[in-house]
Amino acid sequence: MASSPRRSLWIVGIALLVAVLAAAGVLIVGNSRNSGGTAVGPSGTGSSVSRGEIVFQTGHDASGALIPRSGNTTGGGMMGGGGMMRVSCASCHGSDGRGRATMMFTAPDITYGNLTDPKGMLQPDGTRGPTYTDTSLRTAVTTGLDPTGAHLAAPMPQWQLTDSRWGDLLAYLKTLR
């Protein structure tokens, strides 16, 4: 009988060790993947397109750092840095960039072909807007101004992107057709 409590403790100890090792494995695997399942290294290695996809889909860079943003100056927006929601490009524009409609607003199709269409960007209401270039697209994303100088709709945040993060995001946007 004396060995029974000792044996029970031994089994509990082994079970705890297995649980700790399993949890550590989950954390290691989870930290080496973004939310889309694409493996990234600790320094955010990978192609520019894959790093840009992470930015687009998660609002974080490839190393997991949240990309700062602020609300639109024409009225703020829920996506702003101090706002209620912490989202990504895909949250409003869809994971394929083709836009989404919510009760509060309709986000436009931001596929690269639509943005750079020489006839003008096809708007959600069927009208044509301005034609974007790579430079004017960066201005829109970072300052909230379209190629004509008009403010984008209030839900659109201004993303504070470094040159390398912008290059990655643009490389990914160019894959959205």
Backbone as CSV, one residue per row, in Angstrom:
resi,resn,N_x,N_y,N_z,CA_x,CA_y,CA_z,C_x,C_y,C_z
1,MET,0.806,-1.188,0.000,0.000,0.000,0.000,0.850,1.252,0.000
2,ALA,1.995,1.233,0.657,2.842,2.413,0.743,3.335,2.849,-0.619
3,SER,3.484,1.927,-1.545,3.979,2.288,-2.869,2.884,2.880,-3.754
4,SER,1.632,2.721,-3.419,0.539,3.223,-4.233,0.524,4.752,-4.319
5,PRO,0.627,5.498,-3.187,0.668,6.961,-3.295,1.910,7.436,-4.054
6,ARG,3.036,6.761,-3.841,4.268,7.140,-4.531,4.106,6.910,-6.036
7,ARG,3.484,5.796,-6.398,3.263,5.493,-7.814,2.308,6.510,-8.436
8,SER,1.280,6.915,-7.708,0.340,7.920,-8.199,1.044,9.253,-8.437
9,LEU,1.911,9.653,-7.516,2.678,10.895,-7.685,3.585,10.812,-8.907
10,TRP,4.194,9.664,-9.100,5.074,9.460,-10.248,4.284,9.609,-11.568
11,ILE,3.099,9.043,-11.630,2.252,9.130,-12.825,1.810,10.571,-13.056
12,VAL,1.427,11.262,-11.989,1.030,12.667,-12.100,2.214,13.511,-12.586
13,GLY,3.392,13.243,-12.077,4.597,13.971,-12.503,4.888,13.778,-13.980
14,ILE,4.783,12.548,-14.443,5.008,12.271,-15.861,3.942,12.961,-16.713
15,ALA,2.696,12.909,-16.267,1.609,13.551,-17.011,1.841,15.059,-17.098
16,LEU,2.288,15.683,-16.006,2.580,17.118,-16.022,3.734,17.431,-16.967
17,LEU,4.755,16.613,-16.953,5.891,16.819,-17.843,5.454,16.737,-19.303
18,VAL,4.636,15.761,-19.640,4.121,15.627,-21.004,3.291,16.856,-21.375
19,ALA,2.451,17.330,-20.459,1.623,18.508,-20.725,2.484,19.748,-20.963
20,VAL,3.519,19.938,-20.165,4.417,21.089,-20.328,5.134,21.015,-21.670
21,LEU,5.621,19.838,-22.031,6.301,19.674,-23.313,5.344,19.919,-24.487
22,ALA,4.113,19.458,-24.374,3.121,19.688,-25.426,2.812,21.176,-25.561
23,ALA,2.642,21.868,-24.440,2.375,23.308,-24.470,3.544,24.060,-25.091
24,ALA,4.758,23.689,-24.732,5.938,24.332,-25.306,5.973,24.112,-26.816
25,GLY,5.644,22.918,-27.259,5.614,22.636,-28.692,4.590,23.485,-29.415
26,VAL,3.412,23.643,-28.836,2.369,24.473,-29.434,2.843,25.919,-29.524
27,LEU,3.464,26.438,-28.477,3.962,27.810,-28.497,5.044,27.998,-29.547
28,ILE,5.937,27.071,-29.657,7.012,27.184,-30.642,6.444,27.162,-32.050
29,VAL,5.558,26.237,-32.343,4.956,26.156,-33.669,4.111,27.398,-33.940
30,GLY,3.335,27.834,-32.948,2.498,29.015,-33.119,3.308,30.267,-33.393
31,ASN,4.436,30.425,-32.742,5.273,31.607,-32.957,6.029,31.550,-34.266
32,SER,6.162,30.394,-34.864,6.880,30.308,-36.132,5.942,30.377,-37.319
33,ARG,4.650,30.624,-37.072,3.663,30.738,-38.149,2.827,31.977,-37.919
34,ASN,2.408,32.620,-39.015,1.470,33.718,-38.859,0.076,33.136,-38.813
35,SER,-0.946,33.993,-38.731,-2.306,33.473,-38.611,-2.769,32.763,-39.860
36,GLY,-2.131,32.984,-41.001,-2.511,32.297,-42.218,-1.811,30.975,-42.387
37,GLY,-0.888,30.629,-41.470,-0.216,29.356,-41.530,1.084,29.374,-42.317
38,THR,1.518,30.544,-42.811,2.754,30.623,-43.560,3.915,30.691,-42.587
39,ALA,4.855,29.784,-42.728,5.991,29.776,-41.817,6.864,30.995,-42.046
40,VAL,7.268,31.638,-40.965,8.195,32.758,-41.030,9.247,32.549,-39.972
41,GLY,10.400,33.049,-40.230,11.477,32.935,-39.257,11.357,33.999,-38.196
42,PRO,12.229,33.968,-37.200,12.149,34.927,-36.125,12.361,36.357,-36.596
43,SER,13.072,36.562,-37.680,13.297,37.918,-38.167,12.364,38.254,-39.323
44,GLY,11.349,37.434,-39.577,10.404,37.733,-40.638,10.958,37.412,-42.009
45,THR,11.725,36.368,-42.117,12.285,35.993,-43.398,11.201,35.465,-44.310
46,GLY,11.531,35.271,-45.555,10.577,34.820,-46.551,10.576,35.814,-47.687
47,SER,9.782,35.531,-48.710,9.730,36.430,-49.855,9.000,37.713,-49.500
48,SER,9.239,38.735,-50.307,8.547,40.002,-50.119,7.040,39.806,-50.221
49,VAL,6.611,38.973,-51.160,5.175,38.712,-51.323,4.607,38.038,-50.077
50,SER,5.301,37.054,-49.517,4.774,36.368,-48.332,4.757,37.302,-47.127
51,ARG,5.758,38.166,-47.000,5.748,39.151,-45.904,4.605,40.148,-46.106
52,GLY,4.371,40.553,-47.361,3.270,41.468,-47.660,1.913,40.855,-47.387
53,GLU,1.793,39.555,-47.645,0.540,38.868,-47.346,0.267,38.885,-45.843
54,ILE,1.292,38.727,-45.052,1.126,38.780,-43.600,0.619,40.154,-43.187
55,VAL,1.219,41.213,-43.740,0.772,42.579,-43.442,-0.704,42.721,-43.824
56,PHE,-1.053,42.318,-45.035,-2.414,42.463,-45.554,-3.425,41.683,-44.719
57,GLN,-3.103,40.442,-44.399,-4.054,39.568,-43.722,-4.160,39.827,-42.225
58,THR,-3.084,40.307,-41.580,-3.078,40.392,-40.116,-2.904,41.790,-39.529
59,GLY,-2.355,42.733,-40.298,-2.055,44.052,-39.740,-0.774,44.047,-38.916
60,HIS,-0.014,42.963,-39.013,1.268,42.823,-38.330,2.343,42.607,-39.387
61,ASP,3.606,42.858,-39.027,4.655,42.511,-39.967,5.034,41.048,-39.782
62,ALA,5.976,40.581,-40.582,6.325,39.163,-40.576,6.947,38.711,-39.265
63,SER,7.477,39.648,-38.469,8.036,39.254,-37.180,6.980,39.296,-36.075
64,GLY,5.741,39.670,-36.438,4.650,39.677,-35.469,4.360,41.029,-34.850
65,ALA,5.131,42.057,-35.214,4.911,43.394,-34.640,3.675,44.041,-35.270
66,LEU,2.822,44.618,-34.429,1.638,45.325,-34.901,2.088,46.555,-35.682
67,ILE,1.510,46.768,-36.851,1.835,47.949,-37.641,0.958,49.091,-37.147
68,PRO,1.580,50.177,-36.703,0.793,51.302,-36.178,-0.076,51.938,-37.266
69,ARG,-1.203,52.466,-36.841,-2.092,53.170,-37.748,-2.857,54.221,-36.970
70,SER,-3.389,55.190,-37.688,-4.203,56.211,-37.053,-5.499,56.342,-37.833
71,GLY,-6.495,56.987,-37.210,-7.790,57.153,-37.848,-7.734,58.196,-38.933
72,ASN,-8.697,58.147,-39.856,-8.803,59.096,-40.947,-9.097,60.470,-40.379
73,THR,-8.423,61.485,-40.894,-8.566,62.851,-40.385,-9.906,63.470,-40.746
74,THR,-10.687,62.848,-41.615,-11.986,63.406,-41.991,-13.092,62.935,-41.062
75,GLY,-12.762,62.340,-39.973,-13.815,61.925,-39.054,-13.440,60.726,-38.228
76,GLY,-12.197,60.360,-38.259,-11.772,59.211,-37.474,-12.275,57.936,-38.084
77,GLY,-12.299,56.938,-37.317,-12.747,55.653,-37.810,-12.452,54.609,-36.770
78,MET,-13.173,53.540,-36.822,-13.002,52.505,-35.822,-11.673,51.790,-35.966
79,MET,-11.008,51.935,-37.122,-9.763,51.222,-37.322,-8.552,51.996,-36.815
80,GLY,-8.732,53.190,-36.329,-7.618,54.009,-35.886,-6.861,53.387,-34.733
81,GLY,-5.638,53.893,-34.505,-4.778,53.349,-33.473,-5.430,53.365,-32.097
82,GLY,-6.241,54.382,-31.792,-6.914,54.430,-30.510,-8.343,53.956,-30.588
83,GLY,-8.751,53.455,-31.739,-10.133,53.070,-31.957,-10.498,51.750,-31.320
84,MET,-11.722,51.333,-31.597,-12.255,50.128,-30.979,-11.736,48.852,-31.634
85,MET,-11.373,48.930,-32.886,-11.013,47.716,-33.606,-9.549,47.737,-34.021
86,ARG,-8.893,46.632,-33.905,-7.529,46.462,-34.382,-7.618,45.439,-35.502
87,VAL,-7.585,45.923,-36.740,-7.854,45.049,-37.861,-6.753,45.129,-38.907
88,SER,-6.975,44.440,-39.995,-6.036,44.387,-41.098,-6.723,44.868,-42.374
89,CYS,-5.971,44.953,-43.458,-6.540,45.293,-44.767,-7.660,44.308,-45.108
90,ALA,-7.382,43.022,-44.890,-8.327,41.969,-45.248,-9.625,42.056,-44.450
91,SER,-9.582,42.615,-43.259,-10.799,42.710,-42.450,-11.890,43.497,-43.153
92,CYS,-11.508,44.522,-43.891,-12.492,45.340,-44.605,-12.563,45.001,-46.088
93,HIS,-11.406,44.791,-46.695,-11.354,44.591,-48.142,-11.468,43.125,-48.548
94,GLY,-11.554,42.221,-47.579,-11.649,40.794,-47.865,-10.278,40.174,-48.050
95,SER,-10.190,38.901,-47.787,-8.896,38.226,-47.884,-8.384,38.179,-49.320
96,ASP,-9.280,38.380,-50.290,-8.875,38.409,-51.694,-8.760,39.833,-52.231
97,GLY,-9.044,40.842,-51.389,-8.930,42.244,-51.784,-10.101,42.776,-52.590
98,ARG,-11.127,41.981,-52.797,-12.237,42.380,-53.673,-13.303,43.218,-52.972
99,GLY,-13.080,43.575,-51.718,-14.012,44.436,-51.010,-15.051,43.654,-50.243
100,ARG,-15.648,44.335,-49.279,-16.691,43.727,-48.456,-17.695,44.807,-48.082
101,ALA,-18.915,44.398,-47.880,-19.955,45.321,-47.430,-20.293,44.999,-45.986
102,THR,-20.383,46.026,-45.167,-20.824,45.884,-43.784,-22.055,46.773,-43.604
103,MET,-22.636,46.767,-42.437,-23.785,47.626,-42.169,-23.379,49.097,-42.196
104,MET,-22.100,49.376,-41.894,-21.665,50.771,-41.780,-21.005,51.325,-43.043
105,PHE,-20.388,50.478,-43.841,-19.707,50.963,-45.039,-19.446,49.806,-45.995
106,THR,-19.118,50.176,-47.234,-18.708,49.192,-48.236,-17.271,49.504,-48.607
107,ALA,-16.389,48.566,-48.371,-14.982,48.742,-48.707,-14.779,48.378,-50.171
108,PRO,-14.004,49.172,-50.895,-13.827,48.912,-52.325,-12.915,47.732,-52.631
109,ASP,-12.992,47.303,-53.865,-12.109,46.291,-54.441,-10.730,46.932,-54.579
110,ILE,-9.744,46.388,-53.881,-8.394,46.946,-53.962,-7.426,45.974,-54.638
111,THR,-7.966,45.130,-55.523,-7.064,44.303,-56.307,-6.239,45.247,-57.176
112,TYR,-5.007,44.871,-57.429,-4.087,45.752,-58.145,-4.622,46.115,-59.535
113,GLY,-5.224,45.159,-60.208,-5.787,45.440,-61.525,-6.890,46.483,-61.476
114,ASN,-7.715,46.453,-60.444,-8.781,47.442,-60.313,-8.203,48.809,-59.957
115,LEU,-7.257,48.845,-59.030,-6.682,50.124,-58.610,-5.970,50.842,-59.748
116,THR,-5.304,50.083,-60.598,-4.482,50.680,-61.660,-5.170,50.675,-63.018
117,ASP,-6.451,50.362,-63.074,-7.192,50.338,-64.329,-7.128,51.717,-64.988
118,PRO,-6.658,51.811,-66.231,-6.563,53.113,-66.907,-7.910,53.837,-67.029
119,LYS,-9.024,53.096,-67.011,-10.353,53.726,-67.064,-10.738,54.303,-65.700
120,GLY,-9.982,54.009,-64.678,-10.290,54.444,-63.321,-10.760,53.277,-62.485
121,MET,-10.497,53.366,-61.218,-10.880,52.314,-60.274,-12.393,52.174,-60.243
122,LEU,-12.881,50.951,-60.409,-14.317,50.703,-60.322,-14.731,50.759,-58.860
123,GLN,-15.611,51.697,-58.542,-16.083,51.912,-57.175,-17.220,50.939,-56.855
124,PRO,-17.506,50.727,-55.568,-18.614,49.832,-55.199,-19.958,50.239,-55.788
125,ASP,-20.161,51.556,-56.041,-21.440,52.010,-56.598,-21.490,51.933,-58.123
126,GLY,-20.422,51.415,-58.748,-20.397,51.256,-60.199,-19.762,52.411,-60.954
127,THR,-19.475,53.503,-60.263,-18.817,54.629,-60.914,-17.311,54.376,-60.979
128,ARG,-16.625,55.215,-61.724,-15.175,55.109,-61.834,-14.517,56.197,-61.012
129,GLY,-13.496,55.797,-60.269,-12.712,56.735,-59.486,-11.374,56.965,-60.164
130,PRO,-10.427,57.464,-59.415,-9.115,57.738,-59.996,-8.338,56.457,-60.293
131,THR,-7.351,56.593,-61.155,-6.419,55.505,-61.437,-5.214,55.680,-60.522
132,TYR,-4.832,54.620,-59.837,-3.710,54.670,-58.913,-2.416,54.219,-59.588
133,THR,-1.328,54.804,-59.138,0.024,54.339,-59.461,0.589,53.780,-58.163
134,ASP,1.749,53.172,-58.225,2.367,52.658,-57.002,2.582,53.782,-55.996
135,THR,3.001,54.955,-56.482,3.253,56.097,-55.601,1.968,56.626,-54.987
136,SER,0.919,56.800,-55.808,-0.334,57.331,-55.257,-1.024,56.312,-54.358
137,LEU,-0.788,55.040,-54.613,-1.336,54.007,-53.742,-0.701,54.095,-52.358
138,ARG,0.614,54.305,-52.311,1.274,54.458,-51.016,0.737,55.695,-50.291
139,THR,0.531,56.772,-51.022,-0.029,57.985,-50.417,-1.404,57.703,-49.827
140,ALA,-2.234,56.961,-50.558,-3.573,56.638,-50.069,-3.512,55.817,-48.787
141,VAL,-2.647,54.823,-48.766,-2.543,53.921,-47.612,-1.955,54.631,-46.396
142,THR,-1.018,55.540,-46.610,-0.318,56.159,-45.481,-0.860,57.530,-45.070
143,THR,-1.554,58.233,-45.989,-2.068,59.562,-45.634,-3.573,59.683,-45.771
144,GLY,-4.221,58.698,-46.421,-5.665,58.747,-46.588,-6.126,59.650,-47.717
145,LEU,-5.242,59.953,-48.667,-5.604,60.807,-49.799,-5.521,60.008,-51.093
146,ASP,-6.546,60.158,-51.942,-6.519,59.467,-53.240,-5.672,60.277,-54.230
147,PRO,-5.494,59.783,-55.458,-4.638,60.484,-56.418,-5.086,61.909,-56.765
148,THR,-6.363,62.239,-56.537,-6.847,63.600,-56.810,-6.681,64.508,-55.596
149,GLY,-6.233,63.955,-54.478,-6.084,64.736,-53.249,-7.299,64.681,-52.346
150,ALA,-8.321,63.943,-52.752,-9.532,63.816,-51.935,-9.292,62.810,-50.807
151,HIS,-9.954,63.053,-49.675,-9.837,62.136,-48.531,-10.587,60.846,-48.807
152,LEU,-9.987,59.736,-48.412,-10.666,58.443,-48.488,-11.730,58.402,-47.405
153,ALA,-12.653,57.475,-47.511,-13.737,57.346,-46.542,-13.177,57.148,-45.132
154,ALA,-13.888,57.667,-44.143,-13.453,57.684,-42.748,-13.047,56.329,-42.167
155,PRO,-13.626,55.214,-42.558,-13.142,53.974,-41.938,-11.699,53.623,-42.287
156,MET,-11.156,54.194,-43.377,-9.804,53.840,-43.820,-8.771,54.477,-42.904
157,PRO,-7.974,53.642,-42.215,-6.911,54.197,-41.370,-5.696,54.580,-42.212
158,GLN,-4.831,55.358,-41.634,-3.547,55.647,-42.262,-2.516,54.748,-41.591
159,TRP,-1.902,53.899,-42.409,-0.939,52.926,-41.913,0.443,53.552,-41.888
160,GLN,1.158,53.364,-40.810,2.515,53.880,-40.669,3.483,52.784,-41.094
161,LEU,3.784,52.785,-42.383,4.585,51.721,-42.981,6.004,52.194,-43.262
162,THR,6.966,51.408,-42.859,8.350,51.668,-43.244,8.479,51.377,-44.737
163,ASP,9.586,51.794,-45.319,9.815,51.512,-46.738,9.765,50.012,-47.023
164,SER,10.376,49.216,-46.153,10.402,47.764,-46.410,9.014,47.150,-46.232
165,ARG,8.254,47.582,-45.230,6.895,47.054,-45.061,6.013,47.449,-46.241
166,TRP,6.167,48.706,-46.713,5.397,49.136,-47.873,5.768,48.293,-49.095
167,GLY,7.058,48.088,-49.320,7.502,47.277,-50.457,6.915,45.878,-50.410
168,ASP,6.865,45.304,-49.223,6.285,43.968,-49.054,4.782,43.983,-49.351
169,LEU,4.082,44.964,-48.790,2.638,45.054,-49.009,2.339,45.277,-50.488
170,LEU,3.083,46.157,-51.140,2.859,46.416,-52.561,3.118,45.155,-53.388
171,ALA,4.168,44.425,-53.066,4.456,43.178,-53.789,3.278,42.222,-53.670
172,TYR,2.670,42.144,-52.491,1.510,41.271,-52.326,0.296,41.821,-53.062
173,LEU,0.045,43.123,-52.968,-1.104,43.715,-53.659,-1.042,43.427,-55.149
174,LYS,0.152,43.414,-55.702,0.310,43.155,-57.147,-0.078,41.730,-57.516
175,THR,-0.195,40.856,-56.551,-0.644,39.480,-56.843,-2.163,39.366,-56.816
176,LEU,-2.837,40.364,-56.266,-4.301,40.342,-56.175,-4.892,40.810,-57.501
177,ARG,-5.524,39.925,-58.201,-6.088,40.250,-59.528,-7.567,40.045,-59.533
